[in-house]
Amino acid sequence: MRDQTDSATDTATATATVSDTVTDTDRGRFTAAVTPWEDPEWRAAALDWACAALERHGLREHGPRQARIRPWSVLVRFRTGPDARDAVWFKASAPTAGFEAALGGALADWVPDHVMTPLAVDPERGWSLLPDGGPLLRRVLDAGEADRADWLSAVGQYARMQRALTPYTERMTALGVPGARTRELPEIFDGLVATNPTLAPDTRAALRARRPRLLDWCAELDASGVPDSLDHCDLHDGQVLAPAPGRFTFFDWGDAAIAHPFASLLVPARDVRERYGPEAVTAVRDAYLEPWTDLGIPLPALRRAATLAVRLAAVSRAVSWFRLFPGTPADDCHESSAYWIEELFAAPDLF
């Protein structure tokens, strides 16, 4: 029998092997981002946690790891089989998006047919280990293996998921999911206008002068009778998986908020317009609204609510740019946030 010293030495050696494995690191254009990946102790703890979870699921590594470092998250791809598609993903979210791990686990319980089921979750540290969910919708669209009808089906499925989540809004709030409810938007808007250093004084004054319009839109939308739900806030075709024809999986909840559900239409409507032209925008709206028609609200009223919610969604988009790891330079984020603040009043109605 080995004594405790031998055991401790073996454990330390195993940990070093896990933590020091060479990883291909992609930082994109965010070379100045400050993330915990640079901390050897954090990196060792994160990789060891992921490897222990792999072992619990009977998975072994088959090749080098790849890391994707961004100001808002750290992703590490573990190859788990001979095929390049055999992979799982570790994700660590920035503290202000740390709710994502707990939310992902909860969604897998509440709406399992629409989301990934994590292999492991550490809600306290904002860590998740996720399976590979199949190809991105963007990839199959680009390859001609799907078309506009598939985008419309995905949007309709997403709306059905939101319908199923309406009873869970308070539980999601308790998990730390931020609020962007219609009644909260004026106060959020005030904070954005007051604190964004890239807004010129005349722009700031013009935005404040238009605030009464914001109040009118919020009052009208709040009276629409549609219950709040989970707004993905960035539902483009790179955030939707297409594992099989007619099946879609929604993921990446780091920008999410509790809001008027129709706010989620902003990004997919823009995506569809860019890919298929402006005539496709009303089609994606109506595909999205169909699951909501049993609320007893007339279709013209639902369409008006969609117009208002998509415009007001600019406020949530402006906020989401600041869910970064502490210490990361935020110049680009301030500029992107300012863009969305100004879009609130400047953009034409999508529908």
Order of alpha helices (4+ residues) and beta strands (2+ residues): alpha-beta-alpha-beta-beta-beta-alpha-beta-beta-alpha-alpha-alpha-beta-alpha-alpha-alpha-beta-beta-beta-beta-alpha-alpha-alpha-alpha
